[in-house]
Amino acid sequence: MTGQLFFLALIVPLGSLDRILPDVVTRTIDGYAISSYGNFNETIYGLTNCRRDIPADACLACIAEAARILPTVCPRSADARIWYDTCFLRYGTDEFIGSVGTVNGGLILMNVLNATDPESFDKIVVELMHTVWKSALVSGNKRFAFGFKAFSPNVTIHSMVQCTRDLPAAACNHCLANAIGLFQTIAAFVKVAKSFTVVVL
């Protein structure tokens, strides 16, 4: 299992981590949880989020691993986040729950194969991404959507989008609009292996 990391090199009390991480892991029953511990300026917040299409046991295993790894690679950091293919965990001293963050960045993973018919390929990708984007905002979809469409008899294009469930629809919409815009700019005419992520959590 490999993941992507972000951390802010400020100190958070070790005792707070010992409380927030087990609590937020335990609360992750339906693939998502938020938690907080402390008072006033010493509060620490935690959030977990799994892909909606994975089984509950796989979600919990991923979150438990993230909670085990993150404090060791980002020791006592005031803002730390880890992404795996199936889950995401964040803790921090700023009250980030329900808001889009201010850390702007991106990660793109792609294969090196060019599409055989780049204009047609790109057209399908854009249409599919806009479809799943709007679907993720529908009430009941828990800020997650996926879809696929045939490009040729041997090639099927898949797309998936997700926001953390604490985000209001407007904030999720803004985040996905930015992500898809960057995706179209950077990944045009390429058979993309994995989705593009804008770090705004």
Residue pairs with C-beta under 8 A, 6 or more apart in sequence:
1 62
1 65
1 84
1 85
2 84
3 66
3 69
3 82
3 83
3 84
4 82
4 83
4 107
5 70
5 73
5 74
5 80
5 81
5 82
5 83
6 79
6 80
6 81
6 103
6 105
6 199
7 73
7 74
7 77
7 79
7 80
7 81
8 77
8 78
8 79
8 80
8 92
9 77
9 78
10 77
10 78
10 79
10 93
11 76
11 77
11 78
12 44
12 76
12 77
12 78
12 91
12 92
12 93
13 42
13 44
13 76
14 76
16 37
16 38
16 42
16 44
17 44
17 71
17 76
17 91
19 37
20 35
20 36
20 37
20 44
20 45
20 46
20 91
21 46
21 67
21 70
21 71
21 91
22 67
23 35
23 37
23 46
24 33
24 34
24 35
24 46
24 47
24 48
24 67
24 89
24 91
25 33
25 48
25 60
25 63
25 64
25 67
27 33
27 34
27 35
27 48
28 48
28 50
28 59
28 60
28 63
29 56
30 56
31 49
31 50
31 51
31 52
31 54
31 56
31 59
31 142
32 48
32 49
32 50
32 142
32 164
32 165
32 166
33 46
33 47
33 48
34 45
34 46
34 47
34 97
34 166
35 45
35 46
35 47
36 43
36 44
36 45
36 46
36 97
37 43
37 44
37 46
38 44
42 93
43 93
43 95
44 91
44 92
44 93
45 91
45 92
45 93
45 94
45 95
45 96
45 97
46 89
46 90
46 91
47 88
47 89
47 90
47 91
47 96
47 97
47 164
47 166
48 63
48 66
48 87
48 88
48 89
49 87
49 88
49 89
49 162
49 164
49 165
50 58
50 59
50 62
50 63
50 86
50 87
50 88
51 59
51 85
51 86
51 87
51 144
51 160
51 162
52 141
52 142
52 144
52 162
53 144
53 146
54 62
54 86
58 86
59 86
59 87
62 84
62 86
62 87
63 87
63 89
65 84
66 82
66 84
66 87
66 88
66 89
67 89
69 82
70 80
70 81
70 82
70 89
70 91
71 80
74 80
78 92
78 93
78 94
79 90
79 91
79 92
79 93
79 94
79 96
80 90
80 91
80 92
81 88
81 89
81 90
81 201
82 88
82 89
82 90
83 197
88 164
88 201
90 96
90 201
96 201
97 166
98 166
98 167
98 168
98 171
99 167
99 171
100 167
100 171
100 174
100 175
100 200
100 201
101 199
101 200
101 201
102 200
103 199
103 200
103 201
104 198
104 199
104 200
105 198
105 199
106 179
106 182
106 196
106 197
106 198
106 199
107 196
107 197
107 199
108 183
108 186
108 187
108 192
108 196
108 197
109 192
109 193
109 194
110 187
110 190
110 191
110 192
110 193
110 194
111 190
111 191
111 192
111 193
113 190
113 191
114 189
114 190
114 191
115 121
115 122
115 151
115 189
115 190
115 191
116 152
118 188
118 189
119 189
120 151
121 151
121 157
121 189
121 191
122 184
122 188
122 189
124 149
124 151
124 157
125 157
125 159
125 192
126 184
127 149
128 147
128 148
128 149
128 157
128 159
129 159
129 161
129 180
129 183
129 184
130 180
131 147
131 159
132 145
132 146
132 147
132 159
132 160
132 161
133 145
133 161
133 173
133 176
133 177
133 180
135 141
135 145
135 147
136 143
136 144
136 145
136 161
136 162
136 163
136 172
136 176
137 143
137 169
137 172
137 173
137 176
138 145
142 165
143 162
143 163
143 164
143 165
143 167
143 172
144 160
144 161
144 162
144 163
145 160
145 161
145 162
146 158
146 159
146 160
146 161
147 158
147 159
147 160
148 156
148 157
148 158
148 159
149 156
149 157
150 156
150 157
151 157
155 191
159 195
160 195
161 176
161 179
161 180
161 195
163 171
163 172
163 175
163 176
164 201
167 175
175 198
175 200
178 198
178 200
179 196
179 197
179 198
182 196
182 198
183 192
183 195
183 196
186 196
187 196
